[in-house]
Amino acid sequence: MKKPTYSAPDSDLFEYQPPESNYIAEKIRQTALSLKSDFYFGKGGTAVSFVRYQIAYIEYQARKAAFEARVQYSSRGQSQTFKAAPQPKAPPARAARKLDDSLLTGKKPSADIDKKQQLATPGETIPIVFGKRVSNIGGVWVQPSLVKAGTKLFVGSFLYAISQGEIVSTPVKYRAWAGPRSLAFIDDQAITLQHDYATAAEIAAAPDTCPIGGGTLFCGVETYSYLSQLQKAEVGAVYTYSYNPSNYYTTRFITRGIGSTSNTVIELTFNDMYAFNSDNGADITSAYLAYLGLDPTDVAIINYNPATGGGFTVGTIDDFGTQAPLGPGFLGIPAGARLVIQFTITAVNTQFNPALPASTGTLYGVQQENIESPYNFLTGTYSQSGTTVTVTATAHGLIVTNTVYVEITSGNGVEGTYTVATVPNANSFTYTAGTSLTTSGNLYLPLTPGADNSAYADITFLRVEGDIYEPPSEGSYPTTTKQLFIYYEQGIKVDLYSGGLVGGVYPRGASNQFVDLAMYLFTIYKRADGADTADIASPIYIGNFASIVAFCNQYQFFFNGVLEDSVNIIDLLSQLASYFLLSFLSVGGQYRLEPLLPLDGNELDETALTPAATFTEDEILPGSFNKSFYPITDRQDFIAVMLYREANPSEIGIQRTIQVSYDTTALDAPVEQFDMTDFCTSQNHATTYAGYELAKRRKSTHTISFETALIVTGLIPTDIIKVDRQRISSAGDDRSEIEWYQISSITFNAEGRSTIEAEHFPVTAGDVSSIIDSMVNDSFRII
């Protein structure tokens, strides 16, 4: 059966048949090349014939696409019948990718700063904060996800995942914001910021030691603290709370209100209380009251102060201590389920003790703070002499170099996170305090025996302690916060390949150099090791790093940003390199970075170029040379819209745009956008790269490919070569064509031939790069 054929109107030049028809495919290719040659090399072709060629070729492409999509198509426009294509199936295992792509989980500040705090989601990628502020350029603004929240003595604690690796900068309040409010100007001036970080080696040595300090936030999901809703001092108000009877349960209450509440209490009868099993919803009120030894007619008094017989004053904390687990199966509640309590307020008495005057203030209610854990935190005693603190706690399980949070419950000791200095025996250990004292007392240690906290290794967490909630309206106590934003002058600590070896090793610190980012990414994938300084051991050729760093410094090409997606590092470096006027290559079994433009020292080379090689008809294998011109639409001037990000330490960094074009470009010219917001914080960087794109578009017109004998001269992509060919024309205008190119790829085959692909790299009459000459000397309009 004859296969279907689609022809352009009035032309058989662009006949399309299925791909297996090699003869037709070759005919199309040769015809297209011939037509292009006619137009560009003057074999008698005209602009009119080229336009006709374009129309015919577009028609051919449309027919080809229609054929492949199984569309019945009529070129005369008389009828069109389409068969809908099947909906593409989504690939599996896309959850993490979807999280990375979501705007809701972005770690770079958005325009909406007055929004609620984004919460961390299981599977969310931990970002990398890379950068360093130098000469008032750079630094990184981050909007982190909230990992955990807790409370201790009704002071909020918030834990944010900042970055993989160890952040160099110390967090400060005046560089942190909760929504549109700077933490430095929030009413609670006792707010503190602290980083928590542990290396993989430290976690491996003591996996059950939590690196999160403060004694309020815990590594495991089983231990947590939280505030319950306000038990309002309103008749008829309904209050509900719950807890897991299989856990240890610590409870505190705080009195909320205004003015004097020293004789105000809240009353309820147990007739208005109900208890439920969360597992099956069963009403277990009678059984629960029987367990408590209470009668339904008994009255419960809330905010009662036994010392005065009246009520507690505003701000008083009443500590009920820790309740031991009642065990799974308590009142039929299985492990993991909760006991749910609900009651209704029946009275508010402002003169509960008749011997005292009535309260004159307003009691808003009582709020409950809870800590639940399957672990019974160790209690013990301590004795401090000077800076040495000796702790006695039965079977503590700690070893030297472990970190442990110590909460002081009596005495004048200073609670905090300390490193175990010595372990005399199984029931005691010592640590060194920061302040010299002579004191003793009681403490407790929030340890989680048997826990594996390896998920916290090599991640910098930000711990904020204090009241960062929105200012409440009267009687309202919020439990949500605005999005946190924080500025870091210095990002993560990396091996500084950019500075070279110092004493035989690479120093470590924050960096804004692209070469250091590349090496860090290979390091975290165990492909590089800063301690192994042998060049052959490096996955990236490092011999030219000094010149690349000098070049980037000269033009302020710095990386200050947040890597927040799960990506292939080779793809990432390949895509980002061009924005630094670099190319990421694979040469001779090693990756390497090379400049996209010739350099003279640390600057763009404005002198006459010397080609790395010259190819003549003698070196180019017969019949292998091909030239392909860019489409007209890809060669016209355009307006480059450059997106970058501000890094002002005093203002939340947001996205900025500038428009760059030649002075002679029409204001209604096509617009193309270049997104540099992941790393660029300098307008100079953005405009310089825009100049490169504009100049390359205006000056470079085509690409070539050809075969030559096996290359042994050490050519690599980005090298500049010269091609000298004799053009033989049937019109008799034979001439020599000498043009310059930049190699884009070199491949080798088993027959000993090398294929070179290259892009047109034009030069001036003095052999100076036309692209560089345009970038440096032409006039640009920047808006």
Secondary structure by P-SEA (a helix, b strand, c coil): cccbbbbcccccccccccccaaaaaaaaaaaaaaaaaaacccccccaaaaaaaaaaaaaaaaaaaaaaaccccccccccccccccccccccccaaaaaaaacccccccccccccccbbbbccccccccbbbbbccccbbbbbbcccccccccccbbbbbbbcccccccccccccccccccccccccccccbbbbbbbbcaaaaaacccccccccccccccccccccccccccccccbbbbbbbccccbbbbbbbbbbccccccbbbbbccccbbbbcccccccaaaaaaaaacccccbbbbccccccccbbbcccbbbbcccccccccccccccccbbbbbbbbbcccccccccccccccccccbbbbbbbbcccccccbbbbbcccbbbbbbccccccccbbbbbbbccccccccccccccccccccbbbbbcccccbbbbbcccccccccccccccbbbbbbbcccccccccccccccccbbbbbbcccccccccccccccccccccccccaaaaaaaaaaaaccccccccccccccccccaaaaaaaaaaaacccccccccccccaaaaaaaacccccbbbbbcccccccccccccccccccccbbbbcccccccccccccbbbbbcccccccbbbbbbbbbbbcccccbbbbbbbbbccccccccbbbbbbcccccccaaaaaaaaaaaaaaaaccccccccccccccccccccbbbbbbbbbbbcccbbbbbbbbbbbcccccccccbbbbbbcccccccccccaaaaaaccbbbbcc
